Amino acid sequence: MNDEVQNVGMRLIPKTTPITDDYEIYDTVLGLGINGKVVKCKNKKTKLIHALKVLDDGTKARGEVEIHRRVSGHKHIVKIIDVYRNSSGHRDRLYVVMECMEGGELFQRIQEQPDGSFTEREAAEIMRHICSAVKYLHDRCIAHRDLKPENLLYSSKDADGILKLTDFGFAKEVESKATLQTPCFTPYYVAPEVLGPDKYGKNCDIWSLGVIMYILLCGYPPFFSNHGHALSPGMKKRIRTGQYDFSGPEWRNVSQDAKDLISGMICVDPDARLKIDQVMENRWIKLYTEVPQTPLHTGRILREGEDVWPEVQEEMTRSLATMRVDYDQVRIKTINNSNNPLLNKRRKKSAASAVTPSE
């Protein structure tokens, strides 16, 4: 296709003509990626709206775009349409034109559904789509390393909207063995081996899939900081030891198959953790149409937590810009004042465990 970026082997060759010759660029910010912001743009010929990611040109940015371009043909991965290299001021920048995902983020969509309408079967179908994208990556020896709901977007707002994976800022090619060492992660979804100091492999993505599935089924994460840190020492310990449970009314009617699959993915030992092929063959994923249509509490709990989640996500975005700093020094300043039901429950548990018999 003439309107797509030129490919020569595996090497990226961006267009050098001014992007403004072909696209009208708007100030509307659609999102913030790890390495750059995403704004709205319009193809002057087709009049189609697209998303434009702007990156400072360099080895890291080229790596991100090359990997994303290689896998963007998959149904559940956001497609790259064009790549330009233009100068802006004294800097060379890459302008990555992608399909515009107008349906919003995964959890935002669930929040907008009426209470009781989001079911376990629907969660299983969502997980099947996400896992399909991850399998496509892993089959090509690519680790995404930042699987999270904010990177899962719907192509449109209607019922036919397709869920797709985006933001390959941390993605990297890996061998079959553990060869990665850079601590790239978002705290809620990070596998214990990524916290260091040992090397790790693409199976870190499976842990993140397990965390996403956990939140899909109950509305809150299995690992959470109680004290306003992006990643507190206590949270680190719980991640390293795999301390989470399926307690509470949210889990009462969730199937044992679902819980068993989560346990296989949120497994501390990366060697014992399920591989993506095993996840895809799991009956809860493979036979998702047979999963019970049990109503879930997810939407309600996500809405109740909306006073804290945007603050947390905003803090995570800021943290991602300086990913290699000590996360224990990054604080979420307003979370302690939140009236989030999940936090209140955890505060009560912490307070109860701190009381001695003599008190």
Buried (B, 14 or more C-beta within 10 A) or exposed (E): EEEBBEEEEEEBEBBEEEBEEBBEBEEEEBBBBBBBEBBBBBBEEEEEBBBBBBBEBBEEBBBBBBBBBBBBEBEBBBBBBBBBBBEEEEEBBBBBBBBBBBBBBBBBBBBEBEEEEBBBBBBBBBBBBBBBBBBBBBEEEBBBBBBBBBBBBBBEEEEEBBBBBBBBBBBBBBEEEBBBEBBBBBBBBBBBBBBEEEEBBBBBBBBBBBBBBBBBBBBBBBBBBBBBBBBBEBBBEBBEEBEBEBEEEBBEEBBEBBBEBBBBBBBBEBEEBBBBEBBBEBEBBBEBEEBBEBBBBBBBBBBBBBBBBEBBBEBBBEBBEEBEEEBBEBBBEBBEEBEBBBBEEBBEEEEEEEEEEEE
